[in-house]
Amino acid sequence: MTWNTPKPGEWKSEELSQGRIIDYKAFNFVDGEGVRNSLYVSGCMFHCEGCYNVATWSFKAGVPYTEELEEQIMEDLAQPYVQGLTLLGGEPFLNTGILIPLLKRIRKELPEKDIWSWTGYTWEELMLETADKLEMLGLIDILVDGRFDKSKKNLMLQFRGSSNQRIIDVPKSLAAGEAVIWDKLNDGKQSYEQIDRNDLI
């Protein structure tokens, strides 16, 4: 298991973010519950061993986030069959400068849509983090937290890569003062029936 671990407040979005994104994918089914639009931001400091998206580590990768893209996101989100927006990367919480205004706009104009985010931070680490990260957390519904741990990789897990990561209900967690797991968690179970060879003859 290899990754970088920051001290509280060590990594600051305003110092690291270049306001860039790697990709935007509309109308997908893999980045959370329901039909979703996914925004992949540039830049990550965690550098988890086995990361499937190493190209997103550089804050200079990708293209600038633009007003035109934001309008496209809002237009796509407004479709009645779309459940919400997902933030990935890269590290969303190191791109708060572009994401907080977008999330505030969604909350105002499309309050029925939900917002998911992946992060390398754990919930407990975020509680000790900078004001911008906590502000963004308060605009999110579901958080998938924690570094990817190659030694705990499990392809049967729902919406995450390793068993240390959690799917957290953010509003319930903020109210409870501790991480509360999403009540729709449904990890796959490996179960195979034994077949008697004689039944095949």
MOBELSUL-V883775 format. One record per pair of residues at least 4 apart in sequence whose C-alpha atoms are under 8 Angstrom apart, sorted by sequence separation. I is the first residue (numbers start at 0). J is the second residue. D is the distance in whole Angstrom. If there is no record, write none. Layout:
i:I j:J d:D
i:I j:J d:D
//
This chain:
i:5 j:9 d:6
i:6 j:10 d:8
i:10 j:14 d:8
i:11 j:15 d:6
i:12 j:16 d:5
i:28 j:32 d:7
i:31 j:35 d:7
i:46 j:50 d:7
i:52 j:56 d:8
i:56 j:60 d:8
i:64 j:68 d:7
i:65 j:69 d:6
i:66 j:70 d:6
i:67 j:71 d:6
i:68 j:72 d:6
i:69 j:73 d:6
i:70 j:74 d:6
i:71 j:75 d:6
i:72 j:76 d:6
i:73 j:77 d:6
i:74 j:78 d:7
i:77 j:81 d:7
i:87 j:91 d:6
i:90 j:94 d:7
i:91 j:95 d:7
i:94 j:98 d:6
i:95 j:99 d:5
i:96 j:100 d:7
i:97 j:101 d:7
i:98 j:102 d:6
i:99 j:103 d:6
i:100 j:104 d:6
i:101 j:105 d:6
i:102 j:106 d:6
i:103 j:107 d:6
i:104 j:108 d:6
i:105 j:109 d:5
i:106 j:110 d:5
i:120 j:124 d:6
i:121 j:125 d:6
i:122 j:126 d:6
i:123 j:127 d:7
i:124 j:128 d:7
i:128 j:132 d:6
i:129 j:133 d:7
i:130 j:134 d:6
i:131 j:135 d:6
i:132 j:136 d:6
i:133 j:137 d:6
i:134 j:138 d:7
i:135 j:139 d:7
i:148 j:152 d:6
i:156 j:160 d:7
i:160 j:164 d:8
i:168 j:172 d:6
i:169 j:173 d:6
i:170 j:174 d:6
i:171 j:175 d:6
i:172 j:176 d:6
i:173 j:177 d:7
i:175 j:179 d:8
i:180 j:184 d:8
i:194 j:198 d:7
i:195 j:199 d:7
i:196 j:200 d:7
i:5 j:10 d:7
i:10 j:15 d:8
i:28 j:33 d:6
i:30 j:35 d:7
i:55 j:60 d:7
i:64 j:69 d:8
i:76 j:81 d:6
i:86 j:91 d:6
i:104 j:109 d:8
i:105 j:110 d:6
i:106 j:111 d:8
i:120 j:125 d:6
i:128 j:133 d:7
i:147 j:152 d:8
i:156 j:161 d:7
i:159 j:164 d:7
i:167 j:172 d:7
i:172 j:177 d:5
i:173 j:178 d:8
i:28 j:34 d:5
i:54 j:60 d:7
i:75 j:81 d:8
i:76 j:82 d:8
i:106 j:112 d:8
i:154 j:160 d:6
i:156 j:162 d:7
i:159 j:165 d:8
i:172 j:178 d:5
i:27 j:34 d:6
i:28 j:35 d:6
i:30 j:37 d:7
i:46 j:53 d:8
i:76 j:83 d:6
i:91 j:98 d:8
i:105 j:112 d:8
i:125 j:132 d:7
i:126 j:133 d:7
i:153 j:160 d:6
i:154 j:161 d:8
i:172 j:179 d:5
i:26 j:34 d:6
i:27 j:35 d:5
i:76 j:84 d:7
i:125 j:133 d:7
i:152 j:160 d:6
i:153 j:161 d:5
i:171 j:179 d:6
i:26 j:35 d:5
i:27 j:36 d:6
i:152 j:161 d:4
i:153 j:162 d:7
i:169 j:178 d:8
i:25 j:35 d:7
i:26 j:36 d:5
i:27 j:37 d:8
i:46 j:56 d:7
i:151 j:161 d:5
i:152 j:162 d:7
i:168 j:178 d:8
i:169 j:179 d:8
i:25 j:36 d:4
i:150 j:161 d:8
i:151 j:162 d:6
i:167 j:178 d:6
i:168 j:179 d:6
i:24 j:36 d:6
i:25 j:37 d:6
i:43 j:55 d:7
i:44 j:56 d:7
i:148 j:160 d:8
i:149 j:161 d:7
i:151 j:163 d:7
i:167 j:179 d:6
i:168 j:180 d:6
i:23 j:36 d:7
i:24 j:37 d:5
i:42 j:55 d:6
i:43 j:56 d:5
i:147 j:160 d:6
i:148 j:161 d:6
i:167 j:180 d:5
i:168 j:181 d:5
i:23 j:37 d:6
i:24 j:38 d:7
i:41 j:55 d:5
i:42 j:56 d:4
i:43 j:57 d:7
i:147 j:161 d:6
i:148 j:162 d:8
i:166 j:180 d:6
i:167 j:181 d:5
i:168 j:182 d:8
i:23 j:38 d:5
i:40 j:55 d:7
i:41 j:56 d:7
i:42 j:57 d:5
i:43 j:58 d:7
i:148 j:163 d:7
i:165 j:180 d:7
i:166 j:181 d:6
i:22 j:38 d:6
i:23 j:39 d:6
i:41 j:57 d:6
i:42 j:58 d:4
i:143 j:159 d:7
i:147 j:163 d:8
i:22 j:39 d:5
i:41 j:58 d:5
i:42 j:59 d:7
i:146 j:163 d:8
i:147 j:164 d:7
i:20 j:38 d:7
i:21 j:39 d:5
i:22 j:40 d:7
i:41 j:59 d:7
i:42 j:60 d:7
i:145 j:163 d:7
i:146 j:164 d:7
i:166 j:184 d:7
i:20 j:39 d:6
i:21 j:40 d:6
i:41 j:60 d:6
i:145 j:164 d:5
i:20 j:40 d:4
i:21 j:41 d:5
i:41 j:61 d:7
i:144 j:164 d:5
i:145 j:165 d:7
i:19 j:40 d:6
i:20 j:41 d:5
i:143 j:164 d:7
i:144 j:165 d:5
i:19 j:41 d:5
i:122 j:144 d:6
i:143 j:165 d:5
i:144 j:166 d:7
i:18 j:41 d:8
i:116 j:139 d:7
i:121 j:144 d:5
i:122 j:145 d:8
i:142 j:165 d:8
i:143 j:166 d:5
i:144 j:167 d:7
i:17 j:41 d:8
i:114 j:138 d:8
i:115 j:139 d:6
i:118 j:142 d:7
i:120 j:144 d:6
i:121 j:145 d:4
i:142 j:166 d:6
i:143 j:167 d:6
i:16 j:41 d:8
i:91 j:116 d:7
i:114 j:139 d:5
i:115 j:140 d:6
i:116 j:141 d:6
i:117 j:142 d:6
i:118 j:143 d:6
i:119 j:144 d:6
i:120 j:145 d:5
i:121 j:146 d:8
i:141 j:166 d:7
i:142 j:167 d:5
i:16 j:42 d:7
i:91 j:117 d:7
i:92 j:118 d:7
i:113 j:139 d:8
i:114 j:140 d:5
i:115 j:141 d:5
i:116 j:142 d:5
i:117 j:143 d:5
i:118 j:144 d:5
i:119 j:145 d:4
i:120 j:146 d:7
i:141 j:167 d:6
i:142 j:168 d:7
i:15 j:42 d:8
i:90 j:117 d:8
i:91 j:118 d:7
i:113 j:140 d:6
i:114 j:141 d:7
i:115 j:142 d:6
i:116 j:143 d:6
i:117 j:144 d:6
i:118 j:145 d:6
i:119 j:146 d:4
i:141 j:168 d:5
i:142 j:169 d:6
i:157 j:184 d:7
i:84 j:112 d:7
i:86 j:114 d:8
i:90 j:118 d:6
i:115 j:143 d:8
i:118 j:146 d:7
i:119 j:147 d:7
i:140 j:168 d:6
i:141 j:169 d:6
i:157 j:185 d:6
i:83 j:112 d:5
i:84 j:113 d:7
i:85 j:114 d:6
i:86 j:115 d:6
i:87 j:116 d:6
i:88 j:117 d:8
i:90 j:119 d:7
i:140 j:169 d:5
i:157 j:186 d:5
i:82 j:112 d:6
i:83 j:113 d:5
i:84 j:114 d:5
i:85 j:115 d:5
i:86 j:116 d:5
i:87 j:117 d:5
i:139 j:169 d:7
i:140 j:170 d:6
i:156 j:186 d:5
i:157 j:187 d:7
i:81 j:112 d:8
i:82 j:113 d:6
i:83 j:114 d:6
i:84 j:115 d:6
i:85 j:116 d:6
i:86 j:117 d:6
i:87 j:118 d:7
i:139 j:170 d:8
i:155 j:186 d:6
i:156 j:187 d:6
i:69 j:101 d:7
i:73 j:105 d:7
i:77 j:109 d:7
i:83 j:115 d:8
i:85 j:117 d:8
i:106 j:138 d:8
i:137 j:169 d:7
i:155 j:187 d:5
i:55 j:88 d:6
i:56 j:89 d:6
i:64 j:97 d:7
i:76 j:109 d:8
i:102 j:135 d:8
i:136 j:169 d:7
i:137 j:170 d:7
i:155 j:188 d:7
i:21 j:55 d:7
i:55 j:89 d:5
i:155 j:189 d:8
i:99 j:134 d:8
i:103 j:138 d:7
i:36 j:72 d:7
i:52 j:88 d:8
i:76 j:112 d:8
i:95 j:131 d:7
i:99 j:135 d:6
i:102 j:138 d:6
i:52 j:89 d:8
i:95 j:132 d:7
i:98 j:135 d:8
i:19 j:58 d:7
i:21 j:60 d:7
i:22 j:61 d:7
i:36 j:75 d:7
i:93 j:132 d:8
i:99 j:138 d:8
i:19 j:59 d:7
i:20 j:60 d:7
i:21 j:61 d:4
i:36 j:76 d:7
i:92 j:132 d:6
i:95 j:135 d:7
i:141 j:181 d:8
i:3 j:44 d:7
i:4 j:45 d:7
i:17 j:58 d:6
i:19 j:60 d:7
i:20 j:61 d:5
i:21 j:62 d:7
i:3 j:45 d:5
i:16 j:58 d:6
i:17 j:59 d:6
i:19 j:61 d:6
i:20 j:62 d:6
i:2 j:45 d:5
i:3 j:46 d:6
i:15 j:58 d:7
i:19 j:62 d:5
i:20 j:63 d:6
i:92 j:135 d:8
i:2 j:46 d:5
i:3 j:47 d:7
i:19 j:63 d:4
i:20 j:64 d:6
i:1 j:46 d:8
i:2 j:47 d:5
i:18 j:63 d:6
i:19 j:64 d:5
i:36 j:81 d:8
i:43 j:88 d:7
i:1 j:47 d:6
i:2 j:48 d:6
i:17 j:63 d:8
i:18 j:64 d:6
i:34 j:80 d:7
i:35 j:81 d:6
i:38 j:84 d:8
i:40 j:86 d:8
i:42 j:88 d:7
i:43 j:89 d:5
i:44 j:90 d:8
i:0 j:47 d:8
i:1 j:48 d:5
i:25 j:72 d:8
i:34 j:81 d:5
i:35 j:82 d:6
i:36 j:83 d:7
i:37 j:84 d:6
i:38 j:85 d:6
i:39 j:86 d:6
i:40 j:87 d:6
i:41 j:88 d:6
i:42 j:89 d:5
i:43 j:90 d:5
i:0 j:48 d:7
i:33 j:81 d:7
i:34 j:82 d:6
i:35 j:83 d:5
i:36 j:84 d:5
i:37 j:85 d:5
i:38 j:86 d:5
i:39 j:87 d:5
i:40 j:88 d:5
i:41 j:89 d:5
i:42 j:90 d:6
i:26 j:75 d:8
i:33 j:82 d:6
i:34 j:83 d:7
i:35 j:84 d:6
i:36 j:85 d:6
i:37 j:86 d:6
i:38 j:87 d:6
i:39 j:88 d:4
i:40 j:89 d:5
i:41 j:90 d:7
i:25 j:75 d:7
i:32 j:82 d:8
i:33 j:83 d:8
i:35 j:85 d:7
i:37 j:87 d:7
i:38 j:88 d:8
i:39 j:89 d:7
i:40 j:90 d:7
i:43 j:93 d:7
i:40 j:91 d:6
i:42 j:93 d:7
i:41 j:94 d:8
i:31 j:85 d:7
i:40 j:94 d:7
i:123 j:177 d:8
i:26 j:81 d:7
i:30 j:85 d:6
i:123 j:178 d:8
i:122 j:178 d:7
i:21 j:88 d:7
i:45 j:119 d:7
i:18 j:94 d:7
i:16 j:93 d:6
i:15 j:93 d:7
i:16 j:94 d:5
i:18 j:96 d:7
i:18 j:97 d:6
i:12 j:92 d:7
i:13 j:93 d:8
i:16 j:96 d:8
i:12 j:93 d:4
i:13 j:94 d:8
i:11 j:93 d:6
i:12 j:94 d:5
i:10 j:93 d:7
i:12 j:95 d:6
i:13 j:96 d:7
i:12 j:96 d:7
i:31 j:115 d:7
i:50 j:147 d:7
i:49 j:147 d:8
i:47 j:146 d:7
i:48 j:147 d:8
i:49 j:148 d:8
i:47 j:147 d:6
i:48 j:148 d:7
i:49 j:149 d:6
i:45 j:146 d:7
i:47 j:148 d:7
i:48 j:149 d:7
i:7 j:124 d:7
i:11 j:129 d:8
i:8 j:127 d:7
i:7 j:127 d:6
i:8 j:128 d:5
i:7 j:128 d:5
i:8 j:129 d:5
i:7 j:129 d:8
i:31 j:158 d:6
i:30 j:158 d:7
i:29 j:158 d:8
i:2 j:146 d:8
i:1 j:148 d:8
i:0 j:148 d:6
i:0 j:149 d:6
i:0 j:150 d:6
//
